[in-house]
Amino acid sequence: MKNLTVLSKNISPHLSLTQEIIITTLYLLGISGNLLALIFLCKKKTRPKNQRHRLMLKYLAGNDLTALLGMLILMCIQLHLKLSQNIWHCRFRVFWRVFGVGSGCVTVVMAVERWLALTKPFFYQKVSQI
């Protein structure tokens, strides 16, 4: 009985094939969406209407793209190369998650900027012309 439990622990994969396909599909959907957003935002226009907003959207898409690519690569390395989770795996995971946190910070800055523009237009106009 003891040998069967040890053997069954080694046979079971980290993720089932269905779970891996779903997660990989979601990663690829996010990567393609961010790539399309960056391509759309980087197209040259004659006179961009709101350069600050456009720049923040580029940073947001770039941060998300970097985080998604890094986490997808790290997941594929872990699942297909069967590497053990050591301290370097943890460090790389934290490194890629920093980009995800950065995207959250960019989103908060954009929300505060829009909130100021809508609720305090005179103050926003005075401050934004600096």
N, CA, C and O atoms as a Tinker XYZ file with bonds, in Angstrom:
   520  protein
     1  N      0.821000   -1.193000    0.000000    73     2
     2  CA     0.000000    0.000000    0.000000    64     1     3
     3  C      0.864000    1.255000    0.000000    63     2     4     5
     4  O      0.543000    2.240000   -0.665000    81     3
     5  N      1.951000    1.211000    0.744000    73     3     6
     6  CA     2.839000    2.362000    0.833000    64     5     7
     7  C      3.457000    2.668000   -0.537000    63     6     8     9
     8  O      3.578000    3.835000   -0.910000    81     7
     9  N      3.846000    1.635000   -1.285000    73     7    10
    10  CA     4.440000    1.834000   -2.606000    64     9    11
    11  C      3.444000    2.446000   -3.583000    63    10    12    13
    12  O      3.842000    3.224000   -4.451000    81    11
    13  N      2.172000    2.119000   -3.468000    73    11    14
    14  CA     1.163000    2.666000   -4.368000    64    13    15
    15  C      0.969000    4.162000   -4.156000    63    14    16    17
    16  O      0.790000    4.901000   -5.125000    81    15
    17  N      1.001000    4.617000   -2.919000    73    15    18
    18  CA     0.825000    6.049000   -2.678000    64    17    19
    19  C      2.030000    6.828000   -3.179000    63    18    20    21
    20  O      1.874000    7.915000   -3.737000    81    19
    21  N      3.209000    6.300000   -2.993000    73    19    22
    22  CA     4.406000    6.975000   -3.492000    64    21    23
    23  C      4.392000    7.010000   -5.017000    63    22    24    25
    24  O      4.731000    8.028000   -5.620000    81    23
    25  N      3.998000    5.892000   -5.642000    73    23    26
    26  CA     3.951000    5.809000   -7.087000    64    25    27
    27  C      2.888000    6.750000   -7.658000    63    26    28    29
    28  O      3.121000    7.391000   -8.683000    81    27
    29  N      1.724000    6.839000   -7.008000    73    27    30
    30  CA     0.661000    7.696000   -7.529000    64    29    31
    31  C      1.023000    9.176000   -7.415000    63    30    32    33
    32  O      0.574000    9.981000   -8.231000    81    31
    33  N      1.824000    9.546000   -6.421000    73    31    34
    34  CA     2.252000   10.939000   -6.301000    64    33    35
    35  C      3.174000   11.323000   -7.452000    63    34    36    37
    36  O      3.131000   12.460000   -7.921000    81    35
    37  N      3.997000   10.405000   -7.908000    73    35    38
    38  CA     4.929000   10.703000   -8.994000    64    37    39
    39  C      4.230000   10.727000  -10.351000    63    38    40    41
    40  O      4.666000   11.440000  -11.254000    81    39
    41  N      3.155000    9.958000  -10.505000    73    39    42
    42  CA     2.485000    9.886000  -11.792000    64    41    43
    43  C      1.620000   11.121000  -12.044000    63    42    44    45
    44  O      1.591000   11.621000  -13.169000    81    43
    45  N      0.923000   11.621000  -11.039000    73    43    46
    46  CA    -0.018000   12.720000  -11.253000    64    45    47
    47  C      0.724000   14.003000  -11.647000    63    46    48    49
    48  O      1.655000   14.416000  -10.954000    81    47
    49  N      0.316000   14.634000  -12.757000    73    47    50
    50  CA     0.966000   15.866000  -13.189000    64    49    51
    51  C      0.515000   17.051000  -12.337000    63    50    52    53
    52  O     -0.453000   16.976000  -11.580000    81    51
    53  N      1.254000   18.141000  -12.491000    73    51    54
    54  CA     0.933000   19.373000  -11.760000    64    53    55
    55  C     -0.425000   19.908000  -12.199000    63    54    56    57
    56  O     -1.246000   20.286000  -11.363000    81    55
    57  N     -0.661000   19.940000  -13.492000    73    55    58
    58  CA    -1.940000   20.353000  -14.071000    64    57    59
    59  C     -2.413000   19.274000  -15.035000    63    58    60    61
    60  O     -1.603000   18.581000  -15.651000    81    59
    61  N     -3.714000   19.140000  -15.160000    73    59    62
    62  CA    -4.219000   18.230000  -16.178000    64    61    63
    63  C     -4.044000   18.891000  -17.543000    63    62    64    65
    64  O     -3.806000   20.096000  -17.626000    81    63
    65  N     -4.159000   18.116000  -18.593000    73    63    66
    66  CA    -3.992000   18.640000  -19.944000    64    65    67
    67  C     -5.050000   19.699000  -20.251000    63    66    68    69
    68  O     -4.745000   20.706000  -20.889000    81    67
    69  N     -6.277000   19.484000  -19.809000    73    67    70
    70  CA    -7.359000   20.448000  -20.036000    64    69    71
    71  C     -7.061000   21.765000  -19.328000    63    70    72    73
    72  O     -7.238000   22.837000  -19.907000    81    71
    73  N     -6.610000   21.687000  -18.079000    73    71    74
    74  CA    -6.279000   22.899000  -17.342000    64    73    75
    75  C     -5.127000   23.650000  -18.002000    63    74    76    77
    76  O     -5.148000   24.877000  -18.093000    81    75
    77  N     -4.128000   22.910000  -18.459000    73    75    78
    78  CA    -2.990000   23.545000  -19.123000    64    77    79
    79  C     -3.420000   24.241000  -20.414000    63    78    80    81
    80  O     -2.958000   25.344000  -20.704000    81    79
    81  N     -4.295000   23.608000  -21.184000    73    79    82
    82  CA    -4.775000   24.214000  -22.430000    64    81    83
    83  C     -5.576000   25.480000  -22.140000    63    82    84    85
    84  O     -5.417000   26.486000  -22.831000    81    83
    85  N     -6.426000   25.437000  -21.131000    73    83    86
    86  CA    -7.235000   26.614000  -20.781000    64    85    87
    87  C     -6.348000   27.765000  -20.325000    63    86    88    89
    88  O     -6.523000   28.898000  -20.773000    81    87
    89  N     -5.408000   27.485000  -19.447000    73    87    90
    90  CA    -4.524000   28.539000  -18.941000    64    89    91
    91  C     -3.663000   29.109000  -20.060000    63    90    92    93
    92  O     -3.517000   30.327000  -20.158000    81    91
    93  N     -3.095000   28.261000  -20.901000    73    91    94
    94  CA    -2.272000   28.731000  -22.011000    64    93    95
    95  C     -3.095000   29.559000  -22.990000    63    94    96    97
    96  O     -2.615000   30.572000  -23.499000    81    95
    97  N     -4.328000   29.139000  -23.257000    73    95    98
    98  CA    -5.207000   29.902000  -24.146000    64    97    99
    99  C     -5.493000   31.287000  -23.572000    63    98   100   101
   100  O     -5.489000   32.276000  -24.304000    81    99
   101  N     -5.739000   31.359000  -22.276000    73    99   102
   102  CA    -5.994000   32.654000  -21.644000    64   101   103
   103  C     -4.756000   33.550000  -21.696000    63   102   104   105
   104  O     -4.868000   34.747000  -21.959000    81   103
   105  N     -3.587000   32.980000  -21.449000    73   103   106
   106  CA    -2.350000   33.752000  -21.575000    64   105   107
   107  C     -2.194000   34.290000  -23.000000    63   106   108   109
   108  O     -1.898000   35.468000  -23.200000    81   107
   109  N     -2.396000   33.416000  -23.981000    73   107   110
   110  CA    -2.235000   33.835000  -25.381000    64   109   111
   111  C     -3.272000   34.868000  -25.786000    63   110   112   113
   112  O     -2.970000   35.757000  -26.582000    81   111
   113  N     -4.475000   34.776000  -25.265000    73   111   114
   114  CA    -5.504000   35.776000  -25.533000    64   113   115
   115  C     -5.097000   37.132000  -24.951000    63   114   116   117
   116  O     -5.255000   38.163000  -25.605000    81   115
   117  N     -4.581000   37.129000  -23.738000    73   115   118
   118  CA    -4.109000   38.371000  -23.121000    64   117   119
   119  C     -2.926000   38.970000  -23.857000    63   118   120   121
   120  O     -2.855000   40.186000  -24.038000    81   119
   121  N     -1.996000   38.123000  -24.285000    73   119   122
   122  CA    -0.819000   38.600000  -25.028000    64   121   123
   123  C     -1.239000   39.209000  -26.358000    63   122   124   125
   124  O     -0.762000   40.281000  -26.728000    81   123
   125  N     -2.132000   38.529000  -27.083000    73   123   126
   126  CA    -2.563000   39.066000  -28.382000    64   125   127
   127  C     -3.366000   40.350000  -28.208000    63   126   128   129
   128  O     -3.239000   41.261000  -29.026000    81   127
   129  N     -4.182000   40.447000  -27.176000    73   127   130
   130  CA    -4.929000   41.680000  -26.919000    64   129   131
   131  C     -4.020000   42.852000  -26.611000    63   130   132   133
   132  O     -4.237000   43.958000  -27.105000    81   131
   133  N     -2.996000   42.613000  -25.790000    73   131   134
   134  CA    -2.056000   43.691000  -25.475000    64   133   135
   135  C     -1.214000   44.079000  -26.686000    63   134   136   137
   136  O     -0.900000   45.255000  -26.872000    81   135
   137  N     -0.847000   43.096000  -27.513000    73   135   138
   138  CA    -0.116000   43.421000  -28.745000    64   137   139
   139  C     -0.966000   44.273000  -29.684000    63   138   140   141
   140  O     -0.478000   45.244000  -30.263000    81   139
   141  N     -2.219000   43.911000  -29.830000    73   139   142
   142  CA    -3.109000   44.707000  -30.678000    64   141   143
   143  C     -3.284000   46.118000  -30.121000    63   142   144   145
   144  O     -3.302000   47.087000  -30.880000    81   143
   145  N     -3.411000   46.235000  -28.815000    73   143   146
   146  CA    -3.544000   47.559000  -28.200000    64   145   147
   147  C     -2.295000   48.398000  -28.436000    63   146   148   149
   148  O     -2.394000   49.583000  -28.754000    81   147
   149  N     -1.116000   47.789000  -28.283000    73   147   150
   150  CA     0.124000   48.537000  -28.524000    64   149   151
   151  C      0.256000   48.955000  -29.981000    63   150   152   153
   152  O      0.672000   50.076000  -30.269000    81   151
   153  N     -0.093000   48.067000  -30.894000    73   151   154
   154  CA    -0.029000   48.409000  -32.317000    64   153   155
   155  C     -0.974000   49.561000  -32.617000    63   154   156   157
   156  O     -0.610000   50.495000  -33.331000    81   155
   157  N     -2.174000   49.501000  -32.079000    73   155   158
   158  CA    -3.158000   50.560000  -32.303000    64   157   159
   159  C     -2.697000   51.885000  -31.704000    63   158   160   161
   160  O     -2.860000   52.939000  -32.320000    81   159
   161  N     -2.116000   51.832000  -30.496000    73   159   162
   162  CA    -1.683000   53.058000  -29.831000    64   161   163
   163  C     -0.428000   53.663000  -30.444000    63   162   164   165
   164  O     -0.209000   54.870000  -30.344000    81   163
   165  N      0.398000   52.837000  -31.078000    73   163   166
   166  CA     1.653000   53.345000  -31.638000    64   165   167
   167  C      1.514000   53.847000  -33.071000    63   166   168   169
   168  O      2.470000   54.382000  -33.632000    81   167
   169  N      0.335000   53.681000  -33.671000    73   167   170
   170  CA     0.146000   54.217000  -35.011000    64   169   171
   171  C      0.264000   55.732000  -34.964000    63   170   172   173
   172  O     -0.242000   56.385000  -34.051000    81   171
   173  N      0.941000   56.273000  -35.961000    73   171   174
   174  CA     1.140000   57.720000  -35.995000    64   173   175
   175  C     -0.146000   58.401000  -36.442000    63   174   176   177
   176  O     -0.773000   58.018000  -37.430000    81   175
   177  N     -0.505000   59.408000  -35.691000    73   175   178
   178  CA    -1.621000   60.264000  -36.073000    64   177   179
   179  C     -1.069000   61.658000  -36.313000    63   178   180   181
   180  O      0.032000   61.989000  -35.873000    81   179
   181  N     -1.832000   62.457000  -37.004000    73   179   182
   182  CA    -1.343000   63.806000  -37.296000    64   181   183
   183  C     -1.217000   64.631000  -36.020000    63   182   184   185
   184  O     -0.192000   65.277000  -35.804000    81   183
   185  N     -2.244000   64.621000  -35.172000    73   183   186
   186  CA    -2.214000   65.341000  -33.905000    64   185   187
   187  C     -2.952000   64.538000  -32.848000    63   186   188   189
   188  O     -4.182000   64.527000  -32.828000    81   187
   189  N     -2.218000   63.867000  -31.971000    73   187   190
   190  CA    -2.910000   63.105000  -30.931000    64   189   191
   191  C     -3.683000   64.050000  -30.010000    63   190   192   193
   192  O     -3.188000   65.106000  -29.618000    81   191
   193  N     -4.895000   63.648000  -29.681000    73   191   194
   194  CA    -5.771000   64.513000  -28.895000    64   193   195
   195  C     -5.318000   64.604000  -27.438000    63   194   196   197
   196  O     -5.205000   65.704000  -26.899000    81   195
   197  N     -5.064000   63.489000  -26.808000    73   195   198
   198  CA    -4.659000   63.485000  -25.408000    64   197   199
   199  C     -3.395000   62.639000  -25.275000    63   198   200   201
   200  O     -3.473000   61.422000  -25.106000    81   199
   201  N     -2.249000   63.277000  -25.351000    73   199   202
   202  CA    -0.970000   62.563000  -25.348000    64   201   203
   203  C     -0.700000   61.864000  -24.020000    63   202   204   205
   204  O     -0.156000   60.760000  -23.998000    81   203
   205  N     -1.080000   62.508000  -22.906000    73   203   206
   206  CA    -0.845000   61.909000  -21.593000    64   205   207
   207  C     -1.627000   60.596000  -21.447000    63   206   208   209
   208  O     -1.090000   59.591000  -20.982000    81   207
   209  N     -2.868000   60.625000  -21.841000    73   207   210
   210  CA    -3.713000   59.426000  -21.749000    64   209   211
   211  C     -3.174000   58.320000  -22.641000    63   210   212   213
   212  O     -3.154000   57.155000  -22.245000    81   211
   213  N     -2.746000   58.672000  -23.820000    73   211   214
   214  CA    -2.185000   57.710000  -24.768000    64   213   215
   215  C     -0.897000   57.084000  -24.225000    63   214   216   217
   216  O     -0.684000   55.879000  -24.357000    81   215
   217  N     -0.047000   57.906000  -23.619000    73   215   218
   218  CA     1.202000   57.409000  -23.037000    64   217   219
   219  C      0.922000   56.433000  -21.892000    63   218   220   221
   220  O      1.567000   55.389000  -21.791000    81   219
   221  N     -0.036000   56.773000  -21.036000    73   219   222
   222  CA    -0.367000   55.883000  -19.923000    64   221   223
   223  C     -0.940000   54.558000  -20.436000    63   222   224   225
   224  O     -0.666000   53.503000  -19.864000    81   223
   225  N     -1.725000   54.608000  -21.497000    73   223   226
   226  CA    -2.250000   53.367000  -22.075000    64   225   227
   227  C     -1.133000   52.515000  -22.673000    63   226   228   229
   228  O     -1.182000   51.288000  -22.596000    81   227
   229  N     -0.123000   53.160000  -23.271000    73   227   230
   230  CA     1.025000   52.405000  -23.794000    64   229   231
   231  C      1.777000   51.721000  -22.656000    63   230   232   233
   232  O      2.154000   50.554000  -22.769000    81   231
   233  N      1.995000   52.452000  -21.553000    73   231   234
   234  CA     2.667000   51.848000  -20.401000    64   233   235
   235  C      1.850000   50.683000  -19.844000    63   234   236   237
   236  O      2.408000   49.644000  -19.490000    81   235
   237  N      0.541000   50.853000  -19.766000    73   235   238
   238  CA    -0.323000   49.806000  -19.241000    64   237   239
   239  C     -0.254000   48.547000  -20.113000    63   238   240   241
   240  O     -0.098000   47.440000  -19.598000    81   239
   241  N     -0.370000   48.721000  -21.420000    73   239   242
   242  CA    -0.308000   47.568000  -22.326000    64   241   243
   243  C      1.078000   46.929000  -22.303000    63   242   244   245
   244  O      1.191000   45.704000  -22.336000    81   243
   245  N      2.124000   47.734000  -22.248000    73   243   246
   246  CA     3.489000   47.204000  -22.195000    64   245   247
   247  C      3.757000   46.412000  -20.925000    63   246   248   249
   248  O      4.352000   45.335000  -20.974000    81   247
   249  N      3.316000   46.948000  -19.777000    73   247   250
   250  CA     3.483000   46.232000  -18.511000    64   249   251
   251  C      2.720000   44.915000  -18.514000    63   250   252   253
   252  O      3.251000   43.880000  -18.113000    81   251
   253  N      1.478000   44.961000  -18.966000    73   251   254
   254  CA     0.686000   43.729000  -19.020000    64   253   255
   255  C      1.311000   42.701000  -19.949000    63   254   256   257
   256  O      1.368000   41.515000  -19.624000    81   255
   257  N      1.778000   43.155000  -21.103000    73   255   258
   258  CA     2.399000   42.244000  -22.063000    64   257   259
   259  C      3.642000   41.591000  -21.475000    63   258   260   261
   260  O      3.843000   40.386000  -21.622000    81   259
   261  N      4.475000   42.384000  -20.810000    73   259   262
   262  CA     5.693000   41.851000  -20.196000    64   261   263
   263  C      5.357000   40.836000  -19.110000    63   262   264   265
   264  O      5.976000   39.775000  -19.036000    81   263
   265  N      4.383000   41.155000  -18.272000    73   263   266
   266  CA     4.002000   40.235000  -17.196000    64   265   267
   267  C      3.436000   38.936000  -17.757000    63   266   268   269
   268  O      3.779000   37.853000  -17.281000    81   267
   269  N      2.576000   39.035000  -18.759000    73   267   270
   270  CA     1.976000   37.831000  -19.332000    64   269   271
   271  C      3.010000   36.946000  -20.021000    63   270   272   273
   272  O      2.993000   35.726000  -19.862000    81   271
   273  N      3.906000   37.559000  -20.781000    73   271   274
   274  CA     4.944000   36.772000  -21.460000    64   273   275
   275  C      5.849000   36.068000  -20.456000    63   274   276   277
   276  O      6.157000   34.885000  -20.608000    81   275
   277  N      6.266000   36.787000  -19.447000    73   275   278
   278  CA     7.147000   36.200000  -18.442000    64   277   279
   279  C      6.495000   35.060000  -17.684000    63   278   280   281
   280  O      7.113000   34.018000  -17.466000    81   279
   281  N      5.241000   35.259000  -17.281000    73   279   282
   282  CA     4.555000   34.203000  -16.530000    64   281   283
   283  C      4.250000   32.992000  -17.416000    63   282   284   285
   284  O      4.300000   31.856000  -16.944000    81   283
   285  N      3.934000   33.224000  -18.695000    73   283   286
   286  CA     3.699000   32.102000  -19.606000    64   285   287
   287  C      4.978000   31.292000  -19.814000    63   286   288   289
   288  O      4.951000   30.062000  -19.772000    81   287
   289  N      6.086000   31.974000  -20.037000    73   287   290
   290  CA     7.364000   31.288000  -20.231000    64   289   291
   291  C      7.747000   30.506000  -18.977000    63   290   292   293
   292  O      8.197000   29.364000  -19.063000    81   291
   293  N      7.566000   31.125000  -17.816000    73   291   294
   294  CA     7.900000   30.462000  -16.560000    64   293   295
   295  C      7.017000   29.232000  -16.337000    63   294   296   297
   296  O      7.498000   28.201000  -15.866000    81   295
   297  N      5.729000   29.337000  -16.672000    73   295   298
   298  CA     4.826000   28.191000  -16.522000    64   297   299
   299  C      5.225000   27.056000  -17.461000    63   298   300   301
   300  O      5.244000   25.893000  -17.060000    81   299
   301  N      5.544000   27.395000  -18.718000    73   299   302
   302  CA     5.936000   26.358000  -19.682000    64   301   303
   303  C      7.235000   25.680000  -19.278000    63   302   304   305
   304  O      7.369000   24.465000  -19.427000    81   303
   305  N      8.190000   26.444000  -18.771000    73   303   306
   306  CA     9.454000   25.856000  -18.310000    64   305   307
   307  C      9.196000   24.901000  -17.155000    63   306   308   309
   308  O      9.755000   23.805000  -17.112000    81   307
   309  N      8.353000   25.314000  -16.224000    73   307   310
   310  CA     8.075000   24.481000  -15.061000    64   309   311
   311  C      7.333000   23.201000  -15.453000    63   310   312   313
   312  O      7.646000   22.127000  -14.941000    81   311
   313  N      6.369000   23.305000  -16.343000    73   311   314
   314  CA     5.556000   22.135000  -16.688000    64   313   315
   315  C      6.253000   21.178000  -17.636000    63   314   316   317
   316  O      6.151000   19.962000  -17.472000    81   315
   317  N      6.961000   21.707000  -18.626000    73   315   318
   318  CA     7.492000   20.829000  -19.676000    64   317   319
   319  C      8.939000   20.401000  -19.458000    63   318   320   321
   320  O      9.353000   19.352000  -19.951000    81   319
   321  N      9.702000   21.190000  -18.734000    73   319   322
   322  CA    11.074000   20.780000  -18.447000    64   321   323
   323  C     11.188000   20.091000  -17.097000    63   322   324   325
   324  O     12.258000   19.618000  -16.715000    81   323
   325  N     10.065000   20.040000  -16.377000    73   323   326
   326  CA     9.992000   19.344000  -15.086000    64   325   327
   327  C     11.082000   19.801000  -14.116000    63   326   328   329
   328  O     11.711000   18.990000  -13.437000    81   327
   329  N     11.289000   21.119000  -14.068000    73   327   330
   330  CA    12.266000   21.661000  -13.132000    64   329   331
   331  C     11.649000   21.758000  -11.748000    63   330   332   333
   332  O     10.461000   22.042000  -11.601000    81   331
   333  N     12.459000   21.522000  -10.755000    73   331   334
   334  CA    11.957000   21.639000   -9.394000    64   333   335
   335  C     11.836000   23.118000   -9.030000    63   334   336   337
   336  O     12.545000   23.969000   -9.567000    81   335
   337  N     10.938000   23.393000   -8.124000    73   335   338
   338  CA    10.751000   24.775000   -7.698000    64   337   339
   339  C     11.818000   25.114000   -6.661000    63   338   340   341
   340  O     11.743000   24.685000   -5.509000    81   339
   341  N     12.799000   25.881000   -7.086000    73   339   342
   342  CA    13.864000   26.281000   -6.181000    64   341   343
   343  C     13.775000   27.787000   -5.941000    63   342   344   345
   344  O     12.790000   28.423000   -6.318000    81   343
   345  N     14.781000   28.343000   -5.328000    73   343   346
   346  CA    14.770000   29.768000   -4.984000    64   345   347
   347  C     14.770000   30.642000   -6.236000    63   346   348   349
   348  O     14.187000   31.726000   -6.225000    81   347
   349  N     15.415000   30.188000   -7.318000    73   347   350
   350  CA    15.451000   30.991000   -8.539000    64   349   351
   351  C     14.095000   31.032000   -9.224000    63   350   352   353
   352  O     13.720000   32.054000   -9.799000    81   351
   353  N     13.366000   29.947000   -9.169000    73   351   354
   354  CA    12.008000   29.930000   -9.710000    64   353   355
   355  C     11.147000   30.957000   -8.971000    63   354   356   357
   356  O     10.387000   31.699000   -9.594000    81   355
   357  N     11.266000   30.996000   -7.675000    73   355   358
   358  CA    10.512000   31.948000   -6.859000    64   357   359
   359  C     10.921000   33.388000   -7.185000    63   358   360   361
   360  O     10.067000   34.269000   -7.295000    81   359
   361  N     12.213000   33.623000   -7.338000    73   359   362
   362  CA    12.693000   34.976000   -7.657000    64   361   363
   363  C     12.198000   35.444000   -9.020000    63   362   364   365
   364  O     11.786000   36.594000   -9.171000    81   363
   365  N     12.237000   34.558000  -10.012000    73   363   366
   366  CA    11.732000   34.937000  -11.332000    64   365   367
   367  C     10.227000   35.191000  -11.296000    63   366   368   369
   368  O      9.736000   36.099000  -11.967000    81   367
   369  N      9.507000   34.411000  -10.531000    73   367   370
   370  CA     8.060000   34.603000  -10.400000    64   369   371
   371  C      7.754000   35.968000   -9.786000    63   370   372   373
   372  O      6.868000   36.680000  -10.259000    81   371
   373  N      8.476000   36.328000   -8.746000    73   371   374
   374  CA     8.292000   37.648000   -8.121000    64   373   375
   375  C      8.666000   38.752000   -9.109000    63   374   376   377
   376  O      7.974000   39.766000   -9.192000    81   375
   377  N      9.745000   38.566000   -9.851000    73   375   378
   378  CA    10.170000   39.560000  -10.834000    64   377   379
   379  C      9.070000   39.819000  -11.860000    63   378   380   381
   380  O      8.770000   40.977000  -12.151000    81   379
   381  N      8.460000   38.766000  -12.415000    73   379   382
   382  CA     7.410000   38.946000  -13.415000    64   381   383
   383  C      6.146000   39.524000  -12.797000    63   382   384   385
   384  O      5.426000   40.268000  -13.464000    81   383
   385  N      5.860000   39.204000  -11.550000    73   383   386
   386  CA     4.666000   39.744000  -10.894000    64   385   387
   387  C      4.809000   41.242000  -10.621000    63   386   388   389
   388  O      3.804000   41.945000  -10.510000    81   387
   389  N      6.036000   41.736000  -10.514000    73   387   390
   390  CA     6.241000   43.179000  -10.330000    64   389   391
   391  C      5.641000   43.943000  -11.498000    63   390   392   393
   392  O      5.094000   45.029000  -11.304000    81   391
   393  N      5.731000   43.400000  -12.708000    73   391   394
   394  CA     5.134000   44.059000  -13.862000    64   393   395
   395  C      3.614000   44.081000  -13.757000    63   394   396   397
   396  O      2.978000   45.043000  -14.187000    81   395
   397  N      3.036000   43.048000  -13.201000    73   395   398
   398  CA     1.596000   43.042000  -12.980000    64   397   399
   399  C      1.176000   44.084000  -11.958000    63   398   400   401
   400  O      0.152000   44.747000  -12.124000    81   399
   401  N      1.969000   44.228000  -10.897000    73   399   402
   402  CA     1.695000   45.263000   -9.899000    64   401   403
   403  C      1.878000   46.647000  -10.524000    63   402   404   405
   404  O      1.128000   47.574000  -10.218000    81   403
   405  N      2.867000   46.781000  -11.393000    73   403   406
   406  CA     3.088000   48.058000  -12.092000    64   405   407
   407  C      1.889000   48.435000  -12.945000    63   406   408   409
   408  O      1.534000   49.610000  -13.032000    81   407
   409  N      1.267000   47.456000  -13.571000    73   407   410
   410  CA     0.064000   47.723000  -14.362000    64   409   411
   411  C     -1.067000   48.216000  -13.476000    63   410   412   413
   412  O     -1.829000   49.101000  -13.865000    81   411
   413  N     -1.173000   47.648000  -12.297000    73   411   414
   414  CA    -2.186000   48.118000  -11.351000    64   413   415
   415  C     -1.935000   49.551000  -10.931000    63   414   416   417
   416  O     -2.874000   50.336000  -10.799000    81   415
   417  N     -0.671000   49.901000  -10.719000    73   415   418
   418  CA    -0.330000   51.281000  -10.347000    64   417   419
   419  C     -0.652000   52.252000  -11.480000    63   418   420   421
   420  O     -1.167000   53.341000  -11.227000    81   419
   421  N     -0.360000   51.880000  -12.708000    73   419   422
   422  CA    -0.686000   52.728000  -13.856000    64   421   423
   423  C     -2.192000   52.919000  -13.947000    63   422   424   425
   424  O     -2.660000   54.021000  -14.235000    81   423
   425  N     -2.947000   51.873000  -13.709000    73   423   426
   426  CA    -4.406000   51.965000  -13.746000    64   425   427
   427  C     -4.924000   52.918000  -12.675000    63   426   428   429
   428  O     -5.838000   53.700000  -12.937000    81   427
   429  N     -4.356000   52.867000  -11.477000    73   427   430
   430  CA    -4.770000   53.773000  -10.406000    64   429   431
   431  C     -4.457000   55.220000  -10.776000    63   430   432   433
   432  O     -5.286000   56.102000  -10.552000    81   431
   433  N     -3.287000   55.477000  -11.331000    73   431   434
   434  CA    -2.919000   56.834000  -11.738000    64   433   435
   435  C     -3.876000   57.351000  -12.812000    63   434   436   437
   436  O     -4.298000   58.507000  -12.765000    81   435
   437  N     -4.215000   56.509000  -13.767000    73   435   438
   438  CA    -5.154000   56.913000  -14.816000    64   437   439
   439  C     -6.531000   57.206000  -14.231000    63   438   440   441
   440  O     -7.187000   58.162000  -14.644000    81   439
   441  N     -6.971000   56.399000  -13.281000    73   439   442
   442  CA    -8.285000   56.609000  -12.666000    64   441   443
   443  C     -8.320000   57.909000  -11.869000    63   442   444   445
   444  O     -9.302000   58.649000  -11.934000    81   443
   445  N     -7.262000   58.192000  -11.122000    73   443   446
   446  CA    -7.206000   59.440000  -10.351000    64   445   447
   447  C     -7.173000   60.639000  -11.292000    63   446   448   449
   448  O     -7.829000   61.649000  -11.036000    81   447
   449  N     -6.420000   60.534000  -12.366000    73   447   450
   450  CA    -6.345000   61.639000  -13.330000    64   449   451
   451  C     -7.713000   61.902000  -13.960000    63   450   452   453
   452  O     -8.110000   63.059000  -14.098000    81   451
   453  N     -8.427000   60.865000  -14.337000    73   451   454
   454  CA    -9.769000   61.033000  -14.919000    64   453   455
   455  C    -10.762000   61.548000  -13.883000    63   454   456   457
   456  O    -11.629000   62.361000  -14.205000    81   455
   457  N    -10.640000   61.079000  -12.635000    73   455   458
   458  CA   -11.524000   61.533000  -11.569000    64   457   459
   459  C    -11.338000   63.029000  -11.336000    63   458   460   461
   460  O    -12.312000   63.770000  -11.204000    81   459
   461  N    -10.081000   63.467000  -11.287000    73   459   462
   462  CA    -9.822000   64.903000  -11.121000    64   461   463
   463  C    -10.375000   65.708000  -12.287000    63   462   464   465
   464  O    -10.952000   66.777000  -12.087000    81   463
   465  N    -10.203000   65.205000  -13.497000    73   463   466
   466  CA   -10.681000   65.921000  -14.675000    64   465   467
   467  C    -12.203000   66.055000  -14.668000    63   466   468   469
   468  O    -12.738000   67.065000  -15.125000    81   467
   469  N    -12.899000   65.048000  -14.154000    73   467   470
   470  CA   -14.361000   65.084000  -14.173000    64   469   471
   471  C    -14.974000   65.797000  -12.971000    63   470   472   473
   472  O    -15.994000   66.471000  -13.110000    81   471
   473  N    -14.368000   65.656000  -11.801000    73   471   474
   474  CA   -14.982000   66.222000  -10.594000    64   473   475
   475  C    -14.466000   67.613000  -10.248000    63   474   476   477
   476  O    -15.188000   68.406000   -9.644000    81   475
   477  N    -13.244000   67.913000  -10.619000    73   475   478
   478  CA   -12.643000   69.220000  -10.311000    64   477   479
   479  C    -12.027000   69.809000  -11.577000    63   478   480   481
   480  O    -10.805000   69.928000  -11.667000    81   479
   481  N    -12.849000   70.178000  -12.551000    73   479   482
   482  CA   -12.296000   70.590000  -13.856000    64   481   483
   483  C    -11.427000   71.849000  -13.785000    63   482   484   485
   484  O    -10.435000   71.943000  -14.508000    81   483
   485  N    -11.772000   72.807000  -12.941000    73   483   486
   486  CA   -10.977000   74.037000  -12.864000    64   485   487
   487  C     -9.615000   73.765000  -12.233000    63   486   488   489
   488  O     -8.591000   74.246000  -12.719000    81   487
   489  N     -9.609000   72.994000  -11.155000    73   487   490
   490  CA    -8.347000   72.614000  -10.523000    64   489   491
   491  C     -7.501000   71.782000  -11.478000    63   490   492   493
   492  O     -6.297000   72.009000  -11.597000    81   491
   493  N     -8.119000   70.825000  -12.156000    73   491   494
   494  CA    -7.406000   69.960000  -13.100000    64   493   495
   495  C     -6.795000   70.775000  -14.231000    63   494   496   497
   496  O     -5.658000   70.531000  -14.635000    81   495
   497  N     -7.553000   71.747000  -14.743000    73   495   498
   498  CA    -7.053000   72.565000  -15.839000    64   497   499
   499  C     -5.851000   73.386000  -15.403000    63   498   500   501
   500  O     -4.888000   73.548000  -16.153000    81   499
   501  N     -5.920000   73.907000  -14.172000    73   499   502
   502  CA    -4.804000   74.704000  -13.655000    64   501   503
   503  C     -3.564000   73.843000  -13.423000    63   502   504   505
   504  O     -2.451000   74.257000  -13.746000    81   503
   505  N     -3.754000   72.654000  -12.867000    73   503   506
   506  CA    -2.630000   71.776000  -12.544000    64   505   507
   507  C     -2.061000   71.116000  -13.790000    63   506   508   509
   508  O     -0.846000   70.944000  -13.887000    81   507
   509  N     -2.898000   70.745000  -14.737000    73   507   510
   510  CA    -2.420000   70.004000  -15.908000    64   509   511
   511  C     -1.652000   70.879000  -16.904000    63   510   512   513
   512  O     -1.003000   70.351000  -17.807000    81   511
   513  N     -1.713000   72.176000  -16.760000    73   511   514
   514  CA    -0.985000   73.052000  -17.684000    64   513   515
   515  C      0.419000   73.343000  -17.199000    63   514   516   517
   516  O      1.119000   74.153000  -17.807000    81   515
   517  N      0.846000   72.717000  -16.139000    73   515   518
   518  CA     2.207000   72.941000  -15.618000    64   517   519
   519  C      3.220000   72.317000  -16.520000    63   518   520
   520  O      4.419000   72.397000  -16.251000    81   519
